[in-house]
Amino acid sequence: MTSNPRVVFAERPAYGELPAVGKHLIFDSSPTIDLDNVPLNGGFLTKTLILSPEPAMRERMRDPSSVSYTTTFVVGAPLIGFGIVVVLRSEKDDVKAGEYMYGMTPWEAYTVQPYVEGRVEFKSEEWAPETFDMDSLALRVVPSLKDAGLPLTTHASILGTPGLTAFVGFEGLVEAKAGSTIFVSSGASGVGSMVIQLAKLKGMKVIASAGSDAKVEYMRSLGADFPFNYKKQSYESALAQHGPINVFWDNVGGEVLDAALVALVPRSRAIICGVIAIDNAPPTERYRLKNTDLILKKRLELRGFIVPDLIPQFIGRFVVEVPMLVAQGKLRSVECVTEGIENAPQALIDTLKGREAPGKPVVVVAKE
Ligand SMILES: NC(=O)c1ccc[n+]([C@@H]2O[C@H](COP(=O)([O-])OP(=O)(O)OC[C@H]3O[C@@H](n4cnc5c(N)ncnc54)[C@H](OP(=O)(O)O)[C@@H]3O)[C@@H](O)[C@H]2O)c1
Protein backbone atom coordinates (compact mmCIF):
# COMPACT_ATOMS: atom_id res chain seq x y z
CA MET A 1 0.00 0.00 0.00
CA THR A 2 1.13 3.54 -0.75
CA SER A 3 0.43 6.58 1.38
CA ASN A 4 -2.23 8.83 -0.21
CA PRO A 5 -2.31 12.08 1.81
CA ARG A 6 -5.00 14.64 1.06
CA VAL A 7 -6.30 18.07 2.04
CA VAL A 8 -9.83 17.76 3.40
CA PHE A 9 -12.39 20.57 3.37
CA ALA A 10 -13.57 20.04 6.96
CA GLU A 11 -15.77 23.06 7.69
CA ARG A 12 -17.13 26.10 5.83
CA PRO A 13 -15.51 29.34 7.01
CA ALA A 14 -18.02 31.98 8.10
CA TYR A 15 -18.76 34.84 5.72
CA GLY A 16 -15.76 37.14 5.87
CA GLU A 17 -13.52 34.62 7.59
CA LEU A 18 -10.29 33.27 6.09
CA PRO A 19 -10.02 29.48 6.28
CA ALA A 20 -7.69 28.18 9.01
CA VAL A 21 -5.38 25.14 8.91
CA GLY A 22 -6.62 22.40 11.25
CA LYS A 23 -10.15 23.80 11.36
CA HIS A 24 -11.50 24.40 7.85
CA LEU A 25 -8.62 22.78 5.96
CA ILE A 26 -7.18 19.56 7.37
CA PHE A 27 -4.13 17.75 6.08
CA ASP A 28 -4.91 14.02 6.43
CA SER A 29 -1.93 11.72 6.00
CA SER A 30 -3.78 8.51 6.98
CA PRO A 31 -5.30 7.26 3.66
CA THR A 32 -3.47 4.62 1.64
CA ILE A 33 -3.99 3.24 -1.87
CA ASP A 34 -3.00 0.08 -3.72
CA LEU A 35 -1.67 1.61 -6.92
CA ASP A 36 -1.48 -1.70 -8.82
CA ASN A 37 -4.88 -3.12 -7.91
CA VAL A 38 -7.27 -0.29 -7.01
CA PRO A 39 -10.37 -0.77 -9.23
CA LEU A 40 -10.70 1.88 -11.96
CA ASN A 41 -14.27 1.06 -13.07
CA GLY A 42 -13.64 2.46 -16.54
CA GLY A 43 -11.79 5.55 -15.28
CA PHE A 44 -8.08 6.17 -14.77
CA LEU A 45 -5.55 6.50 -11.94
CA THR A 46 -3.52 9.69 -11.70
CA LYS A 47 -0.58 10.88 -9.62
CA THR A 48 -0.74 14.55 -8.64
CA LEU A 49 2.32 16.59 -9.58
CA ILE A 50 1.27 20.25 -9.20
CA LEU A 51 -1.65 21.91 -7.42
CA SER A 52 -2.70 25.49 -8.06
CA PRO A 53 -4.08 27.47 -5.08
CA GLU A 54 -6.39 30.09 -6.62
CA PRO A 55 -8.53 32.94 -5.22
CA ALA A 56 -11.73 31.39 -6.63
CA MET A 57 -11.30 28.49 -4.19
CA ARG A 58 -12.50 30.78 -1.38
CA GLU A 59 -15.72 31.28 -3.35
CA ARG A 60 -16.13 27.49 -3.52
CA MET A 61 -16.03 27.30 0.30
CA ARG A 62 -19.22 29.36 0.58
CA ASP A 63 -22.63 28.14 1.69
CA PRO A 64 -24.19 26.24 -1.25
CA SER A 65 -27.38 28.32 -0.96
CA SER A 66 -25.71 31.65 -1.86
CA VAL A 67 -25.69 32.95 -5.43
CA SER A 68 -22.43 32.36 -7.28
CA TYR A 69 -20.76 31.64 -10.60
CA THR A 70 -19.22 28.39 -9.40
CA THR A 71 -19.93 25.15 -7.53
CA THR A 72 -19.16 24.63 -3.83
CA PHE A 73 -16.83 22.18 -2.09
CA VAL A 74 -18.30 19.17 -0.29
CA VAL A 75 -17.60 19.19 3.46
CA GLY A 76 -15.56 16.11 4.40
CA ALA A 77 -14.18 15.58 0.88
CA PRO A 78 -10.81 16.72 -0.50
CA LEU A 79 -10.56 20.24 -1.94
CA ILE A 80 -10.77 20.36 -5.72
CA GLY A 81 -8.79 22.77 -7.88
CA PHE A 82 -6.70 23.10 -11.02
CA GLY A 83 -3.66 20.86 -11.13
CA ILE A 84 -1.25 18.85 -13.25
CA VAL A 85 -1.32 15.06 -13.01
CA VAL A 86 0.32 12.13 -14.75
CA VAL A 87 -1.68 9.02 -15.66
CA LEU A 88 -0.46 5.79 -13.99
CA ARG A 89 -3.12 3.35 -15.27
CA SER A 90 -6.19 3.76 -17.45
CA GLU A 91 -9.27 1.84 -18.57
CA LYS A 92 -10.44 4.74 -20.71
CA ASP A 93 -9.72 4.57 -24.45
CA ASP A 94 -8.80 8.24 -24.86
CA VAL A 95 -6.44 8.40 -21.85
CA LYS A 96 -3.13 6.52 -21.81
CA ALA A 97 -0.68 5.71 -19.01
CA GLY A 98 2.19 8.20 -19.05
CA GLU A 99 0.10 11.09 -20.41
CA TYR A 100 0.12 14.44 -18.62
CA MET A 101 -3.17 16.18 -17.90
CA TYR A 102 -4.28 19.63 -16.69
CA GLY A 103 -7.63 20.57 -15.14
CA MET A 104 -9.74 20.13 -12.02
CA THR A 105 -8.49 17.41 -9.67
CA PRO A 106 -8.82 16.59 -5.95
CA TRP A 107 -6.11 17.79 -3.56
CA GLU A 108 -4.63 14.33 -2.88
CA ALA A 109 -1.50 12.48 -3.95
CA TYR A 110 -3.28 9.83 -6.08
CA THR A 111 -6.80 9.83 -7.52
CA VAL A 112 -9.02 7.33 -9.27
CA GLN A 113 -10.61 9.72 -11.78
CA PRO A 114 -14.11 8.36 -12.34
CA TYR A 115 -15.47 7.33 -15.70
CA VAL A 116 -18.00 9.96 -16.77
CA GLU A 117 -20.55 8.79 -19.31
CA GLY A 118 -20.20 10.67 -22.57
CA ARG A 119 -17.20 12.78 -21.56
CA VAL A 120 -14.39 12.95 -24.08
CA GLU A 121 -11.01 13.79 -22.56
CA PHE A 122 -9.90 16.53 -24.95
CA LYS A 123 -6.33 16.74 -26.09
CA SER A 124 -5.50 20.38 -25.56
CA GLU A 125 -4.21 20.92 -29.11
CA GLU A 126 -7.61 19.78 -30.40
CA TRP A 127 -9.52 22.41 -28.45
CA ALA A 128 -11.70 24.45 -30.73
CA PRO A 129 -14.87 26.50 -30.21
CA GLU A 130 -17.15 23.76 -31.47
CA THR A 131 -15.69 21.15 -29.08
CA PHE A 132 -15.74 23.27 -25.92
CA ASP A 133 -18.15 22.72 -23.06
CA MET A 134 -17.87 23.11 -19.28
CA ASP A 135 -16.44 19.60 -19.05
CA SER A 136 -13.29 21.02 -20.54
CA LEU A 137 -12.48 22.46 -17.11
CA ALA A 138 -12.12 18.81 -16.11
CA LEU A 139 -8.77 17.14 -16.73
CA ARG A 140 -7.60 17.20 -20.32
CA VAL A 141 -4.58 15.58 -21.91
CA VAL A 142 -1.81 18.05 -22.74
CA PRO A 143 0.40 16.24 -25.27
CA SER A 144 3.08 18.95 -25.40
CA LEU A 145 3.36 19.41 -21.65
CA LYS A 146 6.41 17.27 -21.02
CA ASP A 147 8.18 18.12 -24.29
CA ALA A 148 7.84 21.89 -24.12
CA GLY A 149 11.06 22.17 -22.12
CA LEU A 150 9.37 24.46 -19.59
CA PRO A 151 9.07 23.79 -15.86
CA LEU A 152 5.81 21.93 -15.16
CA THR A 153 4.74 24.86 -12.96
CA THR A 154 4.46 27.08 -16.06
CA HIS A 155 1.51 24.96 -17.17
CA ALA A 156 -0.41 25.91 -14.01
CA SER A 157 0.51 29.55 -14.47
CA ILE A 158 0.82 31.41 -17.76
CA LEU A 159 -0.21 28.29 -19.75
CA GLY A 160 -2.95 27.40 -17.23
CA THR A 161 -6.08 29.18 -16.00
CA PRO A 162 -4.45 32.48 -14.96
CA GLY A 163 -2.88 32.87 -18.41
CA LEU A 164 -6.09 31.71 -20.09
CA THR A 165 -8.21 34.17 -18.08
CA ALA A 166 -5.95 37.07 -19.02
CA PHE A 167 -5.80 36.04 -22.68
CA VAL A 168 -9.52 35.55 -23.28
CA GLY A 169 -10.44 38.68 -21.31
CA PHE A 170 -7.80 40.77 -23.04
CA GLU A 171 -8.63 39.58 -26.54
CA GLY A 172 -12.37 39.70 -25.96
CA LEU A 173 -12.83 42.90 -24.00
CA VAL A 174 -9.85 45.27 -23.96
CA GLU A 175 -9.96 46.60 -27.56
CA ALA A 176 -6.26 47.45 -27.25
CA LYS A 177 -4.87 50.41 -29.20
CA ALA A 178 -1.18 51.26 -29.39
CA GLY A 179 -0.47 54.34 -27.32
CA SER A 180 -3.59 54.06 -25.16
CA THR A 181 -3.28 53.53 -21.41
CA ILE A 182 -4.40 50.54 -19.36
CA PHE A 183 -4.35 50.31 -15.56
CA VAL A 184 -4.01 46.76 -14.14
CA SER A 185 -4.72 46.17 -10.44
CA SER A 186 -2.90 43.24 -8.78
CA GLY A 187 -0.46 43.40 -11.68
CA ALA A 188 1.92 40.87 -10.10
CA SER A 189 -0.77 38.16 -9.81
CA GLY A 190 -0.92 35.27 -12.27
CA VAL A 191 -3.66 37.01 -14.26
CA GLY A 192 -2.32 40.56 -13.85
CA SER A 193 1.24 39.71 -14.93
CA MET A 194 -0.10 38.24 -18.18
CA VAL A 195 -2.36 41.26 -18.83
CA ILE A 196 0.63 43.58 -18.44
CA GLN A 197 2.61 41.61 -21.02
CA LEU A 198 -0.26 41.33 -23.51
CA ALA A 199 -0.82 45.08 -23.24
CA LYS A 200 2.86 45.79 -23.89
CA LEU A 201 2.83 43.50 -26.95
CA LYS A 202 0.04 45.75 -28.30
CA GLY A 203 2.04 48.93 -27.62
CA MET A 204 -0.12 50.14 -24.74
CA LYS A 205 1.12 52.27 -21.85
CA VAL A 206 0.71 50.27 -18.62
CA ILE A 207 0.08 51.50 -15.08
CA ALA A 208 0.02 48.61 -12.58
CA SER A 209 -0.41 48.21 -8.83
CA ALA A 210 0.73 45.53 -6.35
CA GLY A 211 1.32 45.19 -2.63
CA SER A 212 5.11 44.91 -2.21
CA ASP A 213 8.28 46.47 -3.59
CA ALA A 214 9.43 43.07 -4.89
CA LYS A 215 6.20 42.90 -6.89
CA VAL A 216 6.76 46.44 -8.22
CA GLU A 217 10.15 45.33 -9.57
CA TYR A 218 8.58 42.20 -11.06
CA MET A 219 5.93 44.28 -12.86
CA ARG A 220 8.65 46.62 -14.14
CA SER A 221 10.59 43.63 -15.47
CA LEU A 222 7.47 42.58 -17.41
CA GLY A 223 7.38 45.98 -19.10
CA ALA A 224 4.94 47.97 -16.92
CA ASP A 225 5.67 51.67 -17.46
CA PHE A 226 4.38 52.89 -14.09
CA PRO A 227 4.28 50.08 -11.52
CA PHE A 228 3.51 51.20 -7.96
CA ASN A 229 3.06 49.76 -4.46
CA TYR A 230 -0.50 50.61 -3.39
CA LYS A 231 0.52 50.22 0.25
CA LYS A 232 2.94 53.14 -0.17
CA GLN A 233 1.19 55.32 -2.76
CA SER A 234 -2.59 55.70 -2.95
CA TYR A 235 -4.42 54.59 -6.08
CA GLU A 236 -5.77 58.16 -6.45
CA SER A 237 -2.36 59.78 -6.41
CA ALA A 238 -0.73 57.22 -8.76
CA LEU A 239 -3.57 57.58 -11.28
CA ALA A 240 -3.55 61.39 -11.01
CA GLN A 241 0.19 61.28 -11.73
CA HIS A 242 0.18 58.77 -14.63
CA GLY A 243 -3.42 58.78 -15.96
CA PRO A 244 -5.91 59.33 -17.44
CA ILE A 245 -6.64 55.75 -18.44
CA ASN A 246 -8.49 54.28 -21.43
CA VAL A 247 -9.04 50.83 -19.92
CA PHE A 248 -9.08 49.51 -16.35
CA TRP A 249 -8.43 45.80 -15.75
CA ASP A 250 -9.59 45.12 -12.20
CA ASN A 251 -8.43 42.04 -10.30
CA VAL A 252 -9.14 43.56 -6.87
CA GLY A 253 -12.40 45.56 -6.52
CA GLY A 254 -13.50 48.12 -3.91
CA GLU A 255 -11.28 51.15 -3.37
CA VAL A 256 -9.22 50.69 -6.52
CA LEU A 257 -12.33 50.66 -8.69
CA ASP A 258 -13.45 53.92 -7.10
CA ALA A 259 -10.12 55.54 -7.98
CA ALA A 260 -10.25 54.14 -11.52
CA LEU A 261 -13.72 55.60 -12.11
CA VAL A 262 -12.13 59.04 -11.62
CA ALA A 263 -9.18 58.27 -13.93
CA LEU A 264 -11.10 56.62 -16.80
CA VAL A 265 -11.68 58.84 -19.85
CA PRO A 266 -15.31 59.31 -21.04
CA ARG A 267 -16.87 56.36 -22.91
CA SER A 268 -14.23 53.92 -21.70
CA ARG A 269 -14.44 50.56 -19.96
CA ALA A 270 -13.56 48.87 -16.67
CA ILE A 271 -13.16 45.11 -17.02
CA ILE A 272 -14.06 43.40 -13.75
CA CYS A 273 -12.04 40.19 -13.57
CA GLY A 274 -11.71 39.75 -9.78
CA VAL A 275 -12.86 41.21 -6.48
CA ILE A 276 -10.28 39.72 -4.13
CA ALA A 277 -10.31 42.79 -1.82
CA ILE A 278 -13.99 42.31 -1.02
CA ASP A 279 -14.40 38.56 -1.59
CA ASN A 280 -13.73 37.80 2.07
CA ALA A 281 -15.66 40.68 3.62
CA PRO A 282 -19.26 40.41 4.80
CA PRO A 283 -21.53 42.73 2.76
CA THR A 284 -21.91 45.21 5.66
CA GLU A 285 -18.14 45.67 5.94
CA ARG A 286 -17.37 46.04 2.26
CA TYR A 287 -15.90 49.20 0.76
CA ARG A 288 -18.73 51.34 -0.65
CA LEU A 289 -18.11 53.00 -4.02
CA LYS A 290 -18.30 56.81 -3.86
CA ASN A 291 -17.88 57.72 -7.51
CA THR A 292 -20.70 55.82 -9.18
CA ASP A 293 -22.12 59.12 -10.51
CA LEU A 294 -19.18 59.11 -12.93
CA ILE A 295 -20.48 55.93 -14.59
CA LEU A 296 -23.38 58.04 -15.84
CA LYS A 297 -21.58 61.34 -16.35
CA LYS A 298 -18.72 59.78 -18.34
CA ARG A 299 -20.87 57.00 -19.94
CA LEU A 300 -18.50 54.38 -18.52
CA GLU A 301 -18.99 50.68 -19.01
CA LEU A 302 -18.36 48.16 -16.20
CA ARG A 303 -17.98 44.72 -17.72
CA GLY A 304 -17.69 41.63 -15.52
CA PHE A 305 -16.69 38.29 -17.00
CA ILE A 306 -15.76 34.79 -15.94
CA VAL A 307 -13.37 32.77 -18.02
CA PRO A 308 -15.83 30.20 -19.47
CA ASP A 309 -17.83 33.10 -21.01
CA LEU A 310 -15.02 33.75 -23.47
CA ILE A 311 -13.28 30.38 -23.76
CA PRO A 312 -15.26 29.12 -26.77
CA GLN A 313 -14.26 32.18 -28.77
CA PHE A 314 -10.56 32.29 -27.91
CA ILE A 315 -9.39 28.84 -26.71
CA GLY A 316 -8.15 27.84 -30.15
CA ARG A 317 -5.88 30.89 -30.34
CA PHE A 318 -4.73 30.50 -26.71
CA VAL A 319 -3.39 26.96 -27.16
CA VAL A 320 -1.51 27.93 -30.31
CA GLU A 321 -0.33 31.50 -29.72
CA VAL A 322 0.58 31.57 -26.03
CA PRO A 323 2.97 28.57 -25.96
CA MET A 324 4.63 30.05 -29.07
CA LEU A 325 5.05 33.48 -27.44
CA VAL A 326 6.41 31.79 -24.28
CA ALA A 327 8.89 29.74 -26.37
CA GLN A 328 9.98 32.95 -28.15
CA GLY A 329 10.55 34.65 -24.79
CA LYS A 330 7.87 37.27 -25.54
CA LEU A 331 5.72 36.13 -22.61
CA ARG A 332 7.00 34.78 -19.32
CA SER A 333 5.89 33.97 -15.81
CA VAL A 334 7.31 33.48 -12.36
CA GLU A 335 5.85 30.94 -9.96
CA CYS A 336 5.95 31.16 -6.17
CA VAL A 337 6.59 27.51 -5.28
CA THR A 338 5.54 25.65 -2.12
CA GLU A 339 6.93 22.13 -1.76
CA GLY A 340 4.80 19.26 -0.39
CA ILE A 341 1.06 18.59 -0.19
CA GLU A 342 1.29 18.92 3.61
CA ASN A 343 2.00 22.63 3.05
CA ALA A 344 -0.81 23.10 0.52
CA PRO A 345 -3.44 24.35 3.06
CA GLN A 346 -1.16 27.19 4.18
CA ALA A 347 -0.25 27.96 0.55
CA LEU A 348 -3.94 28.42 -0.21
CA ILE A 349 -4.46 30.69 2.80
CA ASP A 350 -1.39 32.76 1.81
CA THR A 351 -2.85 33.08 -1.68
CA LEU A 352 -6.13 34.42 -0.29
CA LYS A 353 -4.32 36.88 2.02
CA GLY A 354 -1.74 37.98 -0.55
CA ARG A 355 1.97 37.41 -0.05
CA GLU A 356 5.09 39.54 -0.46
CA ALA A 357 6.81 37.40 -3.08
CA PRO A 358 5.76 37.85 -6.72
CA GLY A 359 4.51 35.04 -8.91
CA LYS A 360 1.63 32.67 -9.32
CA PRO A 361 1.39 30.38 -6.26
CA VAL A 362 1.84 26.66 -7.03
CA VAL A 363 2.32 23.59 -4.84
CA VAL A 364 4.71 20.90 -6.04
CA VAL A 365 3.32 17.60 -4.74
CA ALA A 366 5.68 15.32 -6.70
CA LYS A 367 8.39 15.96 -9.29
CA GLU A 368 7.70 12.95 -11.52
N1 LIG B 1 -13.05 36.23 -13.92
C1 LIG B 1 -12.46 35.03 -13.93
O1 LIG B 1 -12.91 34.08 -14.61
C2 LIG B 1 -11.22 34.82 -13.12
C3 LIG B 1 -10.40 33.68 -13.33
C4 LIG B 1 -9.22 33.57 -12.57
C5 LIG B 1 -8.91 34.55 -11.62
N2 LIG B 1 -9.77 35.60 -11.45
C6 LIG B 1 -9.47 36.68 -10.48
O2 LIG B 1 -8.30 37.33 -10.89
C7 LIG B 1 -7.61 37.83 -9.74
C8 LIG B 1 -6.17 37.33 -9.79
O3 LIG B 1 -6.18 35.90 -9.72
P1 LIG B 1 -4.79 35.09 -9.74
O4 LIG B 1 -5.11 33.65 -9.74
O5 LIG B 1 -3.95 35.65 -10.79
O6 LIG B 1 -4.23 35.53 -8.31
P2 LIG B 1 -2.84 35.26 -7.55
O7 LIG B 1 -1.72 35.10 -8.51
O8 LIG B 1 -3.08 34.22 -6.54
O9 LIG B 1 -2.65 36.66 -6.81
C9 LIG B 1 -3.62 37.17 -5.97
C10 LIG B 1 -3.12 38.54 -5.45
O10 LIG B 1 -4.23 39.33 -5.06
C11 LIG B 1 -3.73 40.36 -4.24
N3 LIG B 1 -4.61 40.63 -3.11
C12 LIG B 1 -5.02 39.79 -2.16
N4 LIG B 1 -5.80 40.46 -1.26
C13 LIG B 1 -5.85 41.71 -1.69
C14 LIG B 1 -6.50 42.88 -1.20
N5 LIG B 1 -7.25 42.84 -0.09
N6 LIG B 1 -6.37 44.03 -1.88
C15 LIG B 1 -5.63 44.06 -3.02
N7 LIG B 1 -5.00 42.98 -3.55
C16 LIG B 1 -5.12 41.84 -2.88
C17 LIG B 1 -2.38 39.91 -3.71
O11 LIG B 1 -1.38 40.70 -4.33
P3 LIG B 1 -0.90 42.11 -3.75
O12 LIG B 1 0.29 41.81 -2.88
O13 LIG B 1 -0.56 42.88 -4.95
O14 LIG B 1 -2.03 42.70 -2.95
C18 LIG B 1 -2.31 38.47 -4.19
O15 LIG B 1 -0.98 38.04 -4.42
C19 LIG B 1 -8.40 37.33 -8.52
O16 LIG B 1 -9.26 38.35 -8.09
C20 LIG B 1 -9.19 36.17 -9.08
O17 LIG B 1 -10.37 35.93 -8.35
C21 LIG B 1 -10.89 35.75 -12.18
The ligand as a Gaussian input file, in Angstrom:
#p B3LYP/6-31G(d) Opt

LIG

0 1
 N      -13.045000      36.228000     -13.917000
 C      -12.461000      35.030000     -13.934000
 O      -12.908000      34.081000     -14.611000
 C      -11.220000      34.816000     -13.123000
 C      -10.400000      33.681000     -13.329000
 C       -9.223000      33.569000     -12.572000
 C       -8.914000      34.550000     -11.622000
 N       -9.773000      35.604000     -11.451000
 C       -9.471000      36.675000     -10.485000
 O       -8.295000      37.334000     -10.894000
 C       -7.607000      37.832000      -9.738000
 C       -6.168000      37.332000      -9.790000
 O       -6.177000      35.895000      -9.723000
 P       -4.787000      35.088000      -9.736000
 O       -5.110000      33.650000      -9.743000
 O       -3.954000      35.654000     -10.786000
 O       -4.233000      35.528000      -8.305000
 P       -2.841000      35.263000      -7.552000
 O       -1.719000      35.100000      -8.513000
 O       -3.085000      34.217000      -6.536000
 O       -2.652000      36.658000      -6.807000
 C       -3.620000      37.171000      -5.966000
 C       -3.125000      38.543000      -5.455000
 O       -4.228000      39.326000      -5.060000
 C       -3.729000      40.363000      -4.242000
 N       -4.614000      40.633000      -3.113000
 C       -5.022000      39.791000      -2.156000
 N       -5.796000      40.455000      -1.258000
 C       -5.855000      41.715000      -1.694000
 C       -6.502000      42.879000      -1.200000
 N       -7.247000      42.838000      -0.089000
 N       -6.372000      44.028000      -1.882000
 C       -5.628000      44.060000      -3.023000
 N       -4.997000      42.983000      -3.546000
 C       -5.116000      41.840000      -2.875000
 C       -2.376000      39.906000      -3.711000
 O       -1.378000      40.703000      -4.335000
 P       -0.896000      42.114000      -3.748000
 O        0.289000      41.812000      -2.883000
 O       -0.564000      42.880000      -4.952000
 O       -2.026000      42.695000      -2.948000
 C       -2.307000      38.469000      -4.188000
 O       -0.978000      38.045000      -4.417000
 C       -8.397000      37.329000      -8.522000
 O       -9.263000      38.347000      -8.091000
 C       -9.194000      36.169000      -9.084000
 O      -10.373000      35.931000      -8.350000
 C      -10.890000      35.749000     -12.178000

